[in-house]
Amino acid sequence: QGKENVDSRHNRGRGGDTTRFHTVNVAQPVRFSRKCPTGWHHYEGTASCYRVYLNGENYWDAVQTCQRVNGSLATFTADQELRFILAQEWDLEEKTFVWKDRGRFWVGYQYVITNRNHSLEGHWEVAYKGSSEVFLPPDPIFGPAMSEKDNILCAQLQCFHFPTLRRHGLHSWYAENCYEKSSFLCKRSQTCVDIKDNIVDEGYYFTPKGNDPCLSCTCHNGEPEMCVAALCERPQGCQQYRKDPKECCKFTCLDP
């Protein structure tokens, strides 16, 4: 806005004609939708990323796998977050450790059995001490692999692959032997992801995932802030050219 006024006041030559400038790249406001690494699903409500790992692992190995990617087995703060998880397409078909129409995966809760008299009595706990999560599952279905000696069982969330069932949020909670192998759901904080899909640490400069390779931003709480844009001058001596989508001010000349 205001470009025409600037041209008329500053860009007129001595003969009164308007000098024309060619701008290859104009800085525009950008919405950054990419806050998770490739393969992760982003949920704005918790500023978190989620990923289902389909390779079957027991509960304790799944915990370590999630920790290696700076996350933990998923727990949920509210029904809205759980509904988001249930609505996602996790590519569950034709994989090991899942049914054709449903999938079960470890999540970050454990069921502590307190009474084995006539029926199993107990309560859910968050598996990680110090967690601020407040959502606890309802009474579970007890898995077939549990033994009479188990006093602590691990949580599996069952979701459905069929779109109609997924849309209605149908699901079940299982309390299962922790040494059974299962897919699992990891959760981590959202992060800055650069244009080449690298994860960026807090406070570092980077070019965000998007359509402008000439932006330089600072990573703050998983968001790009204080962004500065470079404007590129057109390449000299070349009539037809193509901009590199990943490198700032880099062109390929298409002339014969």
C-alpha positions, 0 to 999 in steps of 0.5 A: 500500500502506498507504492504508487505515491512513492513512485510518483514522488521519488522515481520520476526522471527529468523528463517526467517519465516514471522509472520502472523497477522490477522486484523479484521478491516482495516480503509478505506476511506469512502464516507458518503452519509447519511446527512439527517435524515430518511425520508428526501431527500438530495440535494448536490447542496444546502446542504439541506434536503427535506421532504413532510409531507402528513398530511394536515395542513393549511399554518400557521400550516405547517410553525410551523411543519417545524420549529419544525424540524429545517427547514422552508417551502421550497423555491428554489434558482434555477431551478436545485433545483426545478427540483430535487424536481420534480424528487423525489418520494414522495410516494403520492399515496393513501394518504389524500389531494392528487390526484392519479396522482399528489400532491400539497403541501405548499411551502414558497411563498406568492402571494400579490394581488395589483389590483382586477379590471378586473383580479387579479394582484399581485406579489410573495414574499418569505414568510420569511423576510431576506431569500436569495432565488432568485427564484420566481414562474411564474404567478399562477393558482388561487385556487378555495378556495380563497375568494374575501377578500383575499389579501394574498394567499399562494403558492402550488406547484403541481407535478405529480406522474407518472414517465413519467410526473415526468421525464419531470418536469411538474408542476404548481404553485397555489395561494390558500387560506392559511387556506385550508389544504394541504400537505407541503414541508419542507426544512432544512440544511443538518446535521450529522447523526450517525450510529443509525440515531440520529442527531448530533449537530455541533462540537460533536463527532459521528460515521457516518452512514456507514459501519464502526462502529469504526470511530469517527468523528467531525461534522462540517457544516453537514459533518464528519471531522477529522475522526479517526478509531479504529482497532479491534483485533479478539476475543480470544478463538473463531473460528467463530464469527460475527461483530456487524454492529452498535458497535465497536469491539463487536463480537458474537461468533458462536462456538457451 
